[in-house]
Amino acid sequence: MSIEGTRREYQYDSLTKESLKGCPIDQFSYWMDQALNSQLPDPTAMSLATVDPVGKSWQRTVLLKGVNKQGFIFYTNFGSRKALEMEGNPNVSLLFPWFSLDRQVIVGGKVEKISENESLIYFRKRPRASQLGAWASKQSSKLFSRAALEDEYSCIEKKYTNMEVPCPDFWGGYRVVPAEIEFWQGGELRLHDRFQYLLGEKGWIISRLSP
């Protein structure tokens, strides 16, 4: 099969303005619950797009670890490429690709660091292997070999034998504070349903967009 000939019909559901919740976070949470209950693979995976100082964009997949009316939370190494680019330009976007449900959600806004205490509370909930991995990986830096990474992990593992793993000062959480959220529902005949929530002075404005 050729790339050009690859296609399928979208028939899962439809979306109307009347069915939407007034707050996009409530709408997102409703869809996220459905994604979780549908046993969709990696429903919390989201693409994060950042921009470097010369305007070049880059994307990578991170995991959503919390959402509330303030925004969308994820965690990373403060020395990583994404963190350095967010420090220079806080404007980012997120994409949740829920293809099995014929849905996607796009979030645009500004990113900010969460408090050290919030990061510490989450870090203590992580599996021990993940805690050790946060120390072992100098994220985004050039790596001589996988063996070097595994050796570093082993050293960290020995260092904290029979000890609580402390939260690194170079690791923590970010919150994407949304200014725009778009919900896309695949439709028959490629007539998809697409709605935009745009934050205005008096709250969220909902508009239907042409697919």
N, C-alpha and C positions, 0 to 999 in steps of 0.2 A: 504494500500500500504506500502511495506517495504522501508526502507532507501536505500537498495541496488537496488531496482527496480525503484527508482525515477530518471527519466532522460527525456530529451526532445531534439529535434533536433534544431540546430542553422542554421537559414536560412535567417537572416535579411539582411546581406550584405557581401561584401568581401573587402579586402584591398590589394593594390599592392604598390610596392615601387615607381612606377611612379606617383601614386596618392597622395603620401605623400608630405607635405610641407617641405621645407628645414630646417625650425626652428621648434623644437618640441612645443614651446609655441604657435606658429601659428596653428599647427596641433591640439593642445589641445583646443585652443579657438574655432576652427572650430567645433570640436566634442561637446564642451560645448554648443555652440549655438544650435546645433541640439538637444542636450538633453533638453535644456530649451524650445525649440519650440515644442518638442514632448510631453510636459507636464508630463515628467517623474517625479515621486515622489522624492523630495529631491535631485535634480541633483547636488547640491553643497556639499552634504554630502560626507565626505572622512574619511577613517580609517587612523589614525596616529599611527605609531609604534615607540616606543622609547625603550631604553635599560638602565637598572639600573647599578650601579657600579660593580655588580658581574656578569654582562652579561645576566641577565634575561630580556626578552623582554615583552612588554605589548602593547595592542592596545586599542584604543577607537575612537569613531566617533566625529569629529568636523566639522565645516562648513567653507568652503572656502569663504573668503570675499573679495578677490582681486587676480588678476593674471596679471603679466606683464613680460617683458623680464628678470627682476631681480629674479622673483620667485613667490611662492604661499603663500598668506597671510591668517592667521587665528588669533583669539584672545582667551586669557584665563587668568586665575588667576595665578600670578607668584608663588604662594605658592602651586599650584596643583602638583599632582604626575608627570604629564607630564612635567611641567615646571622644576621641580627639576631634573628629569632625563635628560632633554635636556641641563640643565646647566652643568651636569657632562659629558654628551656625546652628542655632537651636531649632530651626524649621525642619521638621521631619514628616514622613508619612508612613502609615502602616497598611498592610494588605492582608486580609484573612481570606484565603482561597478555599472555600468550602465547595469544591467541585461536585462531590457526590450528591449534594443538595441543590445543585445548580445555583449556588449563591456566592457572592463575594461582598466583603465590607471593606471600604477604604476610609482611613482616618487621617486627617491632616491637622497639624497643630504645632505647638512648641514643646520642647522637652525640658524637663528640669530634674535635678537630683532630688531623691527623697531623703529623709533624715537618716543619720547613721543608726539611730535606734531601730527604725523600720527595717533597714537592711540587716541589722544584727538579728532581729527577731526571725526574719525569713531564713537567714543563713543557718541558724540553729535547727531549723526544721528540715534542712537538706540532708540527703543520705550522706554518710561519712565519706564515701568515695567521691562524691561531688564536692564536698568541702575540701578534701585533699587536692582534688583536681584544680580548684581555684587557685591554690598556692603553687602548684606545679607548672601551670601554663602561663607563660608570658605572652598573652594573647596578641596575635597579629605580628609578633616579631619573627624574624627569620630563624628557622630551626634546622640544625645540621642533619638530624636524622630522627626517626621515630624512637630509636633506641635511647637517644639523649633525653627525650621527653619521658620515657618510661623510667629511666634511671633517676631523673629528678623526682618523679612521683614516688619512687621507692625510698628516696632520701627523706622526703617529706613525711611519708608513712612511718618511717622509723623514728623520726624526730618527735612525732606526736603519739608514739605508742603508749597506750593506757592513759592518754590525756585527751581533754576536750580540744577540738581543733578551733582555734580562734578565727574570727572573721578578719581577712586581710584588709589593711587600710587602703589597698588599691582596688577594691572590689565593692560593688554596691548597686543600688537600684536607681532607676529613672522612671519618671512619670511623663507620659505624653498627654498634655492638656489639649483637648480637641477644640478646634475652631470650625471644623467641617467634617461631616461623616456622611458617607454615601452607601446606600444599600442597593444591591443589584440582585435581581431574581430572574434567572433565565426563563424565557417564554417561548411558546410555539411560534413557528415561522420567523424566528429571530426577532420577534417583537417583544423584547425584554422589558421588564419593569425596573425602573431606575429612579430612586428618590434621593435627594440631597437635603441634609440638615445643615443650615448655615447659621452660625451664631451671630445674632444682631444685638443691638443695644437693649432690646426688650425681651431677649430670649431666642429660642431656636425658630428659624423660618424653614418650613418644609416646601420643597418644590419637586415636581415630577420633571425628570430630564428625558430627552429623547435618547433612545438606545443607540 
